[in-house]
Amino acid sequence: MATTAGNQQGAYPFAGIVGMADLKLALLLNAVSPAIGGVLVRGEKGTAKSTMVRGLAALLPPVPVVPGCPYSCDPAAPDPACPAGPHGAAPPELRPVTLAELPVGATEDRLTGSLDIERVLTAGTTAFQPGLLAAAHRGVLYVDEVNLLHDHLVDLLLDAAALGVNYVEREGVSVRHPSRFLLVGTMNPEEGELRPQLLDRFGLTVQVTASQDWAERAEVVRRRLAFEADPAGFITRFSADTAKLAAQVAAAGNRLPGVDLPDAALRQICAVCGSFGVDGMRADLVTARTAIALAAWHGRDVVTEEDIRTAARLALPHRRRRDPFDAPGLDEQALDEALREASSEPEPPGPRGPRSPNGPDGPDGPDGPDGPDGPDGGPDGPDHRPGGGPDHGPDHGPGDGPDDGPGGPSGPGGPGGLPDSSKPQSSQQSRQPAEAPPSAPVSPAAPFRARLLTVPGVGEGAPGRRSAARGPFGRTVGSRLPQDRSFALHLPATVRAATVRGATPRIRLARADLREAVREGREGNLVLFAVDASGSMAARQRMRAVKGAVLSLLLDAYQRRDKVGLVTFRGAGAELTLPPTSSVESAARRLAGLATGGRTPLAAGLARAARVLAAERLRDPRRRALLVVVTDGRATSGSDADLARAAALLTGPGLAGTASVVVDCEASVLRLGLAGRLAVQLGATLLGMDELEAGVARQLSRGPGQGRVA
């Protein structure tokens, strides 16, 4: 359940955190100018992301509010449309800045607010129950693991952050209330990326990593142990630094409206954004606002080229993704070159532009409102070193993500599992014998738009875009008794249940009459790929096509918010190349580094896939699975009995409901049809390589009751 908290006396002090200069700077520039649009913090686990955010909230000074207003209206300028208004003339009160935390499992009602069921039952009136967007007004909204939050909620969250207003139109409730806050999202890229459209909505992004310097790591441990031994004494030790930071940010905020953005600096900003090929104009606006805030932070009245460089380094990396598998990043050498080229161009004639696009009294831009009155704070002269810093929590340690395995940094193909393009590739295209040694990885063919593969029936898994499911999102298809304390009310069904029949129908509403709306939408599935990497697949053009097909299915899984896993089999057995994860980028890297060669242990590959599916069903029983077997059907290792036993595992009661698709990779003129026989054994849909592309209209061979193909 989401919680809100104000300044906590026991929070680790912001001024006591070691390193992470970029993250400190990004957070506090947003405190100076909230119109920048928030911060997305990307980093491995155990890098003090949460500690930094909570330390910032504890650093901020109290804000004056209208007494009793759940929307934290400013008594100096109360919102005339506040749902709790009109406000009286009571003296204002000070309250700590709110840190509102949005958990991954939050519902839309919890975020935006909903009908107050208790008021409906007790008073018979329609009333609005505020959500987290109301609690976060003039404070900090912290979203941990934002990449695991459902896209629908992320859209609502970022819309409110951009507009500064939360609109609710549902179940007879029509409410508008202000919602301006400092937005901070954290994510571990190993668990999946945000869509590029959502990445663009965050103002700045910072990549944090643990320091490799032993002295700095020792200082982190030393300070953490001192804090745990005496929290109050540790906080007192840094109280002077904390007060200095708060005063520094307050001074920068006061200086902000007077900072000048010369035309030459604006031309540099726009030229840099254009040279990096970012979409739209949000990057230019955010970079300009950040450069102005930087100048104010450093006590200058005019934006300099160094301000622009630092602003671009924080505002552009996450906006350069041209493909879903591209990792956010920025080539600083290219940035310096773009700045040099922009500064050497002659100044075009024309009128001078506005002085400051993000002053607190200026108009709102399309991606950010005027800043709230609350957030203040600032680092004590942070440097501008890129990168992150160490952990300040009790659970830090080396990462054990899915990249630490075959195809990863130490796996085949070099760093990250990518093929080494500097090595010459063999021109031999002839079929390899079954015992051929493993060949070097080949790059995938160009991906295409894949055909939609769905799991039959209606599930109740995690929200996504693949198979039909019932859950909190989608169209209303019926009603039922509430399954949880927080639910979406089905008003017509509730009224029917509460109506007392007689000569004159009356409504007597009781708790037992409440009905919950049943909604049908789409869910994300577990898509497990079992890929034949044996010698029979080793002809280079053939393996390129296979990798391109699997990459296309991975792109489809990314867009449909699935979890993916990768099992490969060749030589003596099968291995789980990538455990099921939300990071389809990791699967793409492992696929690119996949080598081929050896015999074909098809039975071992299917058995390994069955064990993975069984373990995932125990871990997440509501997420339904789709098995995609990519093979030509040849089995040169293991007996027919082994293959029959492996197929029985996949079709037995333990994995009932698992949909299967067999992708036939056979390329010879005289087709043996072995993949078709395997599809019959698995009760799976059979698709040829040419049938995976969307829009290909062909009669599909299909097993009984499995793997619907749209």
C-alpha positions in Angstrom: 0.0 0.0 0.0 1.3 3.5 -0.9 2.3 5.7 2.0 3.0 9.3 2.4 5.4 10.9 4.8 6.8 14.3 5.6 10.2 15.2 6.7 11.4 12.3 8.7 13.8 13.1 11.4 15.5 9.7 11.0 16.2 10.0 7.3 19.8 9.6 6.2 21.0 13.3 5.5 21.3 14.3 1.9 24.5 16.2 2.7 26.1 13.0 4.2 25.8 10.9 1.0 29.2 10.2 -0.7 29.7 10.8 -4.4 26.9 10.6 -7.0 27.5 14.2 -8.0 25.3 14.0 -11.1 22.3 12.7 -9.2 22.6 15.3 -6.5 22.8 18.0 -9.1 19.8 16.8 -11.1 17.6 16.5 -8.1 18.5 19.9 -6.8 18.2 21.6 -10.1 14.6 20.3 -10.1 14.2 21.7 -6.6 15.4 25.1 -7.9 13.2 24.9 -11.1 10.5 22.2 -10.9 9.5 23.2 -14.5 12.4 21.0 -15.7 10.1 18.0 -15.3 11.7 15.6 -12.8 14.5 13.1 -12.7 14.7 9.5 -13.9 17.4 7.6 -12.0 18.7 4.5 -13.8 21.1 2.2 -11.9 21.8 -1.2 -10.6 20.4 -2.3 -7.2 22.2 -1.1 -4.1 23.3 2.3 -5.4 21.4 4.5 -2.8 18.8 5.7 -5.3 16.0 5.6 -2.6 18.3 6.9 0.1 19.1 10.0 -2.0 15.4 10.8 -2.7 14.3 10.4 0.9 17.3 12.5 2.0 16.2 15.3 -0.4 12.6 15.2 1.0 14.0 15.5 4.5 16.1 18.4 3.4 13.3 20.6 2.2 11.8 23.2 4.5 8.1 23.1 5.7 5.5 24.8 3.5 2.5 26.9 4.5 -0.9 25.3 3.8 -4.6 26.1 4.3 -5.6 24.3 7.5 -7.6 21.1 6.8 -7.2 21.3 3.0 -6.3 17.8 1.7 -4.9 19.4 -1.4 -2.3 21.5 0.4 -3.5 24.8 -1.1 -1.1 27.7 -0.7 -2.8 30.2 1.7 -1.2 33.1 -0.2 -2.9 32.0 -3.5 -5.5 29.3 -2.8 -6.9 27.5 -5.9 -10.4 28.9 -6.5 -11.5 25.6 -8.0 -10.2 23.5 -5.1 -12.7 20.7 -4.3 -12.3 21.5 -0.6 -13.0 25.2 -1.1 -14.0 27.8 -0.6 -11.4 28.3 2.1 -12.0 30.5 5.1 -9.7 33.1 6.6 -8.1 30.8 9.1 -4.4 31.5 9.8 -2.0 29.3 7.7 -0.2 26.4 9.2 3.2 24.9 8.4 3.6 21.3 7.6 6.6 19.2 6.4 7.0 18.7 2.7 5.2 15.5 1.8 7.1 12.5 0.3 4.4 10.5 -1.5 5.6 7.1 -2.6 3.8 5.2 -5.4 4.3 1.4 -5.2 4.4 -0.8 -8.2 1.1 -2.5 -7.3 -0.9 0.7 -7.0 -4.2 1.0 -8.8 -5.5 3.9 -10.8 -7.9 4.8 -8.0 -5.1 5.1 -5.5 -3.1 7.3 -7.8 -5.7 9.8 -9.1 -8.5 9.4 -6.4 -11.9 7.8 -6.6 -15.5 7.8 -5.3 -15.6 7.9 -1.5 -17.6 4.7 -0.9 -17.8 5.4 2.9 -19.5 8.7 2.2 -21.9 7.1 -0.2 -22.9 4.5 2.4 -23.2 6.8 5.4 -24.4 10.1 3.9 -25.9 9.0 0.6 -23.9 11.7 -1.2 -21.3 11.5 -4.0 -17.9 12.6 -2.7 -14.3 12.4 -4.0 -11.6 10.6 -2.1 -8.2 12.2 -3.0 -5.3 10.0 -4.2 -1.6 10.2 -4.2 -1.5 13.0 -6.8 -3.3 15.2 -4.3 -1.0 14.2 -1.4 2.1 15.0 -3.5 1.0 18.6 -4.4 3.8 21.0 -3.4 5.9 18.0 -2.3 7.9 15.1 -3.8 6.4 12.1 -5.6 8.7 9.2 -5.6 8.1 6.2 -7.9 10.4 3.3 -7.2 10.8 0.8 -10.1 8.9 3.0 -12.4 9.7 0.7 -15.3 7.6 -2.0 -13.7 4.6 0.3 -13.3 1.8 -0.3 -15.7 2.0 2.0 -18.7 -1.5 3.3 -18.1 -0.5 4.6 -14.7 2.8 6.0 -16.0 0.8 8.0 -18.6 -1.6 9.4 -15.9 1.4 10.3 -13.7 3.3 12.1 -16.3 0.3 13.9 -17.6 -0.4 15.3 -14.2 3.3 16.2 -13.8 3.3 18.1 -17.1 0.0 19.9 -16.7 0.2 20.5 -12.9 -3.4 19.5 -12.6 -5.2 16.1 -12.0 -8.5 15.6 -13.8 -10.8 12.8 -12.6 -13.9 11.9 -14.6 -15.4 8.6 -13.5 -18.4 7.0 -11.7 -20.3 10.2 -11.4 -17.3 12.1 -10.0 -15.9 15.2 -11.9 -13.0 16.7 -10.0 -10.0 19.0 -11.0 -7.4 19.8 -8.4 -3.8 21.1 -8.6 -1.0 18.6 -8.5 2.5 20.1 -8.8 5.4 18.1 -7.4 9.0 17.2 -7.8 8.8 13.8 -9.7 11.6 11.3 -9.1 11.5 7.8 -10.7 14.0 5.1 -10.2 14.6 1.9 -12.2 16.9 -1.0 -12.6 17.5 -1.4 -16.4 18.0 -5.2 -15.9 14.3 -5.5 -15.1 13.2 -3.8 -18.3 13.2 -0.4 -20.0 10.5 2.3 -20.2 9.1 2.9 -23.6 10.9 5.8 -25.4 7.7 7.8 -25.4 7.6 7.7 -21.6 11.3 8.2 -21.2 11.0 11.5 -23.0 8.5 12.8 -20.5 11.1 12.8 -17.7 13.1 16.0 -17.7 16.5 14.7 -16.8 18.1 11.3 -16.4 21.1 10.1 -14.4 22.9 6.7 -14.7 24.3 5.7 -11.3 26.8 2.9 -10.6 28.6 1.9 -7.5 32.1 3.4 -7.1 35.0 1.0 -7.8 37.4 3.1 -5.6 38.1 1.3 -2.4 38.6 4.4 -0.4 35.2 5.9 -1.4 33.5 2.6 -0.8 35.1 2.4 2.7 33.8 5.9 3.4 30.3 4.8 2.4 30.4 1.9 4.8 32.0 4.0 7.6 29.2 6.6 7.4 26.4 4.0 7.1 27.6 2.2 10.2 27.9 5.5 12.1 24.4 6.4 11.1 23.0 3.1 12.3 24.8 3.4 15.6 23.6 6.9 16.3 21.1 8.3 13.8 20.5 11.6 15.8 24.2 12.2 16.2 24.9 11.5 12.6 22.2 13.9 11.4 23.5 16.6 13.8 27.0 16.1 12.4 25.7 17.2 8.9 23.1 19.7 10.1 25.3 22.7 9.2 25.9 21.3 5.6 22.2 20.6 5.3 21.3 24.2 6.2 23.9 25.5 3.8 22.4 23.5 1.0 18.9 24.6 1.7 20.0 28.3 1.7 21.9 27.8 -1.5 18.9 26.4 -3.4 16.6 29.1 -2.0 19.0 31.7 -3.3 19.2 30.1 -6.7 15.4 30.0 -6.9 15.2 33.7 -6.1 17.9 34.4 -8.8 16.2 32.2 -11.4 13.8 34.8 -13.0 16.7 37.2 -13.7 18.9 34.7 -15.5 19.5 35.7 -19.1 19.5 33.2 -22.0 21.3 34.9 -24.8 20.4 34.2 -28.4 23.8 32.6 -29.0 23.2 30.2 -26.1 19.7 29.4 -27.3 21.1 28.7 -30.8 23.7 26.3 -29.3 21.0 24.5 -27.4 18.8 24.0 -30.4 21.8 23.0 -32.6 22.9 20.4 -30.1 19.4 18.9 -29.8 19.1 18.9 -33.6 22.5 17.2 -34.1 21.6 14.3 -31.8 18.3 13.8 -33.8 15.9 13.9 -30.8 12.2 13.9 -31.6 10.0 16.9 -30.9 10.8 20.1 -29.0 10.7 18.9 -25.4 14.5 18.3 -25.4 15.2 21.9 -26.4 12.9 23.3 -23.7 14.2 21.0 -20.9 17.8 21.7 -21.9 17.2 25.5 -21.8 15.4 25.3 -18.5 18.2 23.2 -17.0 20.9 25.5 -18.3 19.1 28.5 -16.7 18.8 26.7 -13.4 22.5 25.8 -13.6 23.4 29.4 -14.1 21.3 30.4 -11.1 22.8 27.6 -9.0 26.3 28.8 -9.7 25.3 32.5 -8.9 25.5 33.7 -12.5 23.1 36.0 -14.3 23.9 34.7 -17.9 23.9 31.1 -19.2 27.3 29.9 -20.3 28.5 27.2 -22.7 29.5 25.0 -19.7 25.9 25.3 -18.4 24.6 24.2 -21.8 27.0 21.2 -21.9 26.1 20.0 -18.4 22.4 20.5 -19.2 22.6 18.5 -22.4 24.5 15.7 -20.6 21.5 15.4 -18.2 18.6 16.1 -20.6 19.5 14.2 -23.8 20.8 10.7 -23.1 17.3 9.1 -22.6 15.9 10.9 -25.7 18.4 9.4 -28.1 16.8 5.9 -28.2 15.8 5.2 -31.8 15.1 1.5 -31.3 13.6 -0.2 -28.2 16.8 -2.2 -27.7 19.0 0.9 -27.8 20.5 1.7 -24.4 20.2 5.4 -23.4 23.5 7.2 -23.5 25.3 10.2 -24.8 28.7 10.4 -26.6 30.4 13.3 -24.8 32.9 13.7 -27.6 30.0 14.2 -30.1 28.5 16.7 -27.6 31.7 18.8 -27.5 31.8 18.7 -31.3 28.2 19.8 -31.6 28.8 22.7 -29.2 31.9 23.8 -31.2 30.0 23.7 -34.5 27.1 25.6 -33.0 29.4 28.3 -31.6 31.2 28.8 -34.9 28.0 29.4 -36.9 27.2 33.0 -37.8 24.3 34.5 -35.8 21.2 34.7 -38.0 19.3 38.0 -38.1 16.1 38.3 -36.3 14.4 39.6 -33.1 15.8 38.6 -29.8 13.9 35.9 -27.9 12.6 35.8 -24.4 15.0 36.0 -21.5 13.9 33.0 -19.4 11.5 30.3 -20.5 11.2 28.7 -17.0 10.9 31.5 -14.5 8.4 30.7 -11.7 6.1 33.6 -12.9 6.3 32.7 -16.6 3.9 30.7 -18.7 3.9 27.0 -18.6 5.5 25.1 -21.4 3.9 22.0 -23.0 5.7 19.6 -20.8 5.9 21.3 -17.4 3.9 23.7 -15.1 5.3 26.5 -13.0 7.2 25.1 -10.1 5.6 24.5 -6.7 6.5 26.5 -3.7 7.9 23.5 -1.8 11.1 21.8 -2.9 14.3 23.4 -1.8 17.8 22.0 -1.3 21.2 21.8 -3.0 24.6 20.1 -3.0 27.6 21.8 -1.5 29.3 22.6 -4.8 29.0 19.2 -6.6 31.4 18.5 -9.3 30.2 17.4 -12.7 31.8 13.9 -12.9 29.5 11.6 -14.9 28.5 8.4 -13.3 27.1 7.4 -10.0 28.1 6.5 -6.5 27.9 3.8 -3.9 25.2 2.4 -1.8 24.0 4.0 1.4 21.5 1.4 2.4 22.0 -1.8 4.3 21.5 -4.0 1.3 24.2 -3.0 -1.1 26.4 -5.5 -2.9 27.5 -6.6 -6.3 24.8 -7.1 -8.9 23.5 -10.5 -9.7 21.3 -9.6 -12.6 20.6 -11.6 -15.7 23.6 -10.2 -17.6 26.0 -12.2 -15.5 25.8 -15.3 -17.5 26.4 -16.8 -20.9 26.5 -14.1 -23.5 27.2 -11.4 -20.9 30.5 -9.7 -20.2 32.3 -13.0 -20.0 30.1 -14.9 -22.4 30.7 -15.7 -26.1 31.2 -12.8 -28.5 32.9 -10.4 -26.2 31.4 -7.8 -23.8 27.7 -7.9 -23.5 27.5 -11.0 -25.6 27.7 -9.0 -28.8 29.5 -10.5 -31.8 33.0 -9.2 -32.5 32.6 -7.5 -35.9 36.4 -7.2 -36.1 36.8 -11.0 -36.6 36.6 -12.2 -40.2 33.6 -14.5 -40.8 33.9 -17.7 -42.7 32.5 -17.7 -46.2 31.6 -21.4 -46.0 27.9 -21.8 -46.5 27.7 -25.5 -46.8 25.8 -27.7 -44.3 27.9 -28.6 -41.3 28.1 -32.2 -40.0 26.4 -32.9 -36.8 29.6 -33.0 -34.8 31.0 -29.7 -36.2 32.5 -27.5 -33.5 30.7 -24.3 -32.5 31.0 -21.5 -35.0 31.4 -17.8 -34.2 28.2 -15.9 -33.6 26.5 -14.2 -36.6 24.5 -11.0 -36.4 20.7 -11.2 -36.8 18.9 -10.3 -39.9 16.8 -7.2 -40.0 13.7 -7.5 -37.7 10.2 -7.2 -39.1 6.7 -6.7 -37.6 5.8 -10.0 -36.1 2.5 -11.8 -36.2 0.5 -11.6 -32.9 0.7 -14.9 -31.0 -1.7 -15.1 -28.1 -2.6 -17.6 -25.3 -6.2 -18.9 -25.6 -8.8 -18.2 -23.0 -9.0 -15.3 -20.5 -6.4 -14.9 -17.9 -5.8 -12.6 -14.8 -2.1 -11.9 -15.1 -0.1 -8.7 -15.1 -1.5 -5.9 -17.4 0.0 -6.0 -20.8 -1.0 -6.1 -24.5 -1.0 -9.7 -25.6 -3.7 -12.1 -24.4 -7.2 -11.5 -23.2 -7.5 -11.0 -19.4 -9.7 -9.7 -16.6 -8.3 -7.1 -14.3 -8.4 -3.4 -13.2 -8.1 -2.1 -16.8 -10.1 -2.5 -19.9 -13.8 -2.3 -20.9 -16.5 -3.3 -18.3 -18.1 -6.6 -19.1 -20.0 -7.4 -15.9 -20.1 -7.2 -12.1 -19.3 -9.3 -9.1 -19.0 -9.1 -5.3 -15.9 -7.1 -4.3 -12.8 -9.2 -4.1 -10.7 -6.5 -2.2 -11.2 -3.5 0.0 -10.2 -1.2 -2.8 -12.3 -1.7 -6.0 -13.9 0.0 -8.9 -17.7 0.4 -8.2 -20.2 -0.9 -10.7 -22.9 1.6 -10.0 -25.8 0.2 -12.0 -25.3 -3.3 -10.5 -25.0 -1.8 -7.0 -28.3 0.2 -7.4 -30.1 -2.9 -8.7 -28.9 -4.9 -5.6 -29.9 -2.2 -3.2 -33.4 -1.7 -4.7 -36.2 -3.0 -2.5 -39.0 -4.3 -4.7 -42.6 -3.4 -3.8 -45.4 -1.2 -4.8 -43.0 1.7 -4.7 -39.4 0.7 -5.3 -36.9 2.2 -2.9 -33.2 2.1 -2.5 -31.7 0.9 0.8 -28.0 0.8 0.3 -26.0 -1.6 2.5 -22.4 -2.8 2.3 -23.6 -6.2 1.0 -25.2 -4.5 -2.0 -21.8 -3.2 -3.4 -20.8 -4.6 -6.7 -17.3 -4.5 -8.3 -16.9 -3.8 -12.0 -15.4 -6.7 -14.0 -13.2 -5.4 -16.8 -11.7 -7.2 -19.7 -8.5 -6.0 -21.2 -5.1 -7.5 -22.1 -2.4 -9.1 -20.1 1.4 -9.6 -20.5 2.6 -13.2 -20.8 5.8 -15.1 -20.2 7.2 -15.8 -23.6 9.9 -18.5 -23.4 12.0 -19.1 -26.4 13.6 -22.5 -26.9 16.1 -22.0 -29.8 18.0 -24.8 -31.6 21.6 -23.7 -31.9 23.0 -27.0 -33.1 25.2 -27.7 -36.2 22.1 -28.3 -38.4 21.3 -24.6 -37.9 24.9 -23.3 -38.4 24.7 -22.2 -42.1 25.3 -18.5 -41.7 22.4 -17.1 -43.8 20.1 -19.6 -42.1 21.1 -18.7 -38.6 20.9 -15.0 -39.5 17.3 -15.5 -40.6 16.5 -17.4 -37.4 18.0 -14.8 -35.2 16.2 -12.1 -37.1 12.9 -13.9 -36.6 13.5 -14.4 -32.9 14.5 -10.7 -32.6 11.3 -9.7 -34.3 9.3 -11.7 -31.7 11.4 -10.1 -28.9 10.4 -6.7 -30.3 6.8 -7.8 -30.2 7.2 -9.0 -26.6 8.7 -5.6 -25.7 5.8 -3.7 -27.1 3.3 -6.0 -25.4 5.0 -5.8 -22.0 5.8 -9.5 -21.7 8.4 -11.3 -19.6 10.8 -13.3 -21.8 13.3 -16.1 -21.3 15.7 -17.9 -23.5 16.6 -21.6 -23.5 19.2 -22.8 -26.1 20.2 -26.3 -26.9 23.2 -27.8 -28.8 26.0 -30.2 -28.3 25.6 -32.3 -25.1 22.5 -30.5 -23.6 20.5 -27.4 -23.0 21.0 -24.3 -20.9 18.9 -21.4 -19.6 20.7 -18.7 -21.5 18.5 -16.0 -20.0 16.2 -16.6 -16.9 12.7 -15.1 -17.4 13.0 -11.3 -17.1 11.2 -8.1 -18.1 14.4 -7.0 -19.8 14.0 -8.0 -23.4 17.1 -6.0 -24.1 19.1 -8.7 -22.2 17.5 -11.4 -24.4 18.5 -9.5 -27.5 22.1 -9.3 -26.4 22.2 -13.0 -25.5 20.7 -13.8 -28.9 23.2 -11.7 -30.8 26.1 -13.6 -29.0 24.6 -17.1 -29.6 27.1 -19.5 -31.2 26.1 -22.6 -33.1 27.5 -26.1 -33.6 27.4 -29.6 -32.3 24.6 -32.2 -32.1 20.9 -31.5 -31.6 19.6 -32.5 -28.1 16.0 -31.5 -28.9 14.6 -33.6 -25.9 17.0 -31.9 -23.5 15.9 -28.5 -24.8 12.2 -29.3 -24.3 12.8 -30.8 -20.9 14.8 -27.7 -19.8 12.0 -25.5 -21.1 9.4 -27.5 -19.1 11.4 -27.1 -15.9 11.7 -23.3 -16.4 8.0 -23.0 -17.1 7.1 -25.1 -14.0 9.3 -22.9 -11.8 7.8 -19.7 -13.2 4.3 -21.1 -12.6 5.1 -21.6 -8.9 6.7 -18.1 -8.7 3.9 -16.3 -10.6 0.9 -18.6 -11.0 -1.3 -15.9 -12.6 1.1 -15.1 -15.5 0.3 -17.5 -18.4 3.0 -18.8 -20.6 3.7 -19.0 -24.3 6.4 -21.4 -25.4 8.1 -20.7 -28.8 10.3 -23.6 -30.1 12.5 -22.5 -32.9 13.9 -25.7 -34.6 14.0 -27.7 -37.8 12.8 -30.7 -35.7 15.9 -32.8 -36.1 17.1 -34.7 -33.0 20.6 -36.1 -33.3 21.1 -36.6 -29.6 18.8 -38.6 -27.4 16.2 -41.2 -28.2 12.6 -41.0 -29.4 11.5 -42.1 -25.9 13.4 -39.1 -24.4 11.6 -36.8 -26.8 8.2 -38.3 -25.9 8.9 -37.9 -22.2 9.9 -34.2 -22.7 6.8 -33.5 -24.7 4.7 -35.2 -22.0 6.2 -32.8 -19.5 5.0 -29.8 -21.5 1.5 -31.2 -22.2 0.9 -32.8 -18.8 -1.3 -31.5 -15.9 1.6 -29.6 -14.3 1.8 -27.2 -17.3 -1.9 -27.3 -18.4 -2.9 -24.2 -20.3 0.6 -23.5 -21.6 0.3 -22.4 -25.3 3.0 -23.6 -27.7 4.2 -22.5 -31.1 6.8 -24.4 -33.2 8.6 -22.3 -35.7 9.9 -24.6 -38.5 13.4 -23.6 -39.6 13.8 -26.4 -42.2 15.3 -24.9 -45.3 16.0 -27.9 -47.6 14.2 -28.6 -50.8 13.2 -32.1 -49.7 11.4 -31.3 -46.5 11.2 -34.0 -43.8 8.4 -32.4 -41.9 10.0 -33.2 -38.5 9.0 -29.8 -37.0 5.4 -30.6 -37.9 5.6 -34.0 -36.0 6.9 -32.1 -33.0 4.0 -29.6 -33.2 1.6 -32.6 -33.1 3.4 -34.0 -30.0 3.2 -30.7 -28.2 -0.4 -29.8 -29.4 1.2 -26.6 -30.8 0.7 -24.2 -33.6 3.1 -24.8 -36.5 4.5 -21.8 -38.3 7.1 -21.5 -41.1 9.7 -18.8 -40.9 7.9 -16.9 -43.6 4.6 -17.0 -41.6 5.9 -15.1 -38.6 5.6 -11.7 -40.3 2.4 -9.8 -39.7 0.1 -9.6 -42.7 1.1 -12.9 -44.3 -2.1 -14.7 -45.1 -1.7 -18.4 -45.2 -3.5 -21.4 -44.0 -1.9 -22.3 -40.7 -1.3 -25.8 -39.4 -2.4 -25.9 -35.8 -2.4 -28.4 -33.0 -5.6 -29.1 -31.0 -6.7 -26.2 -28.8 -3.3 -24.5 -28.5 -1.6 -21.2 -29.5 -4.1 -19.0 -31.2 -2.6 -17.0 -34.0 -4.2 -13.6 -34.8 
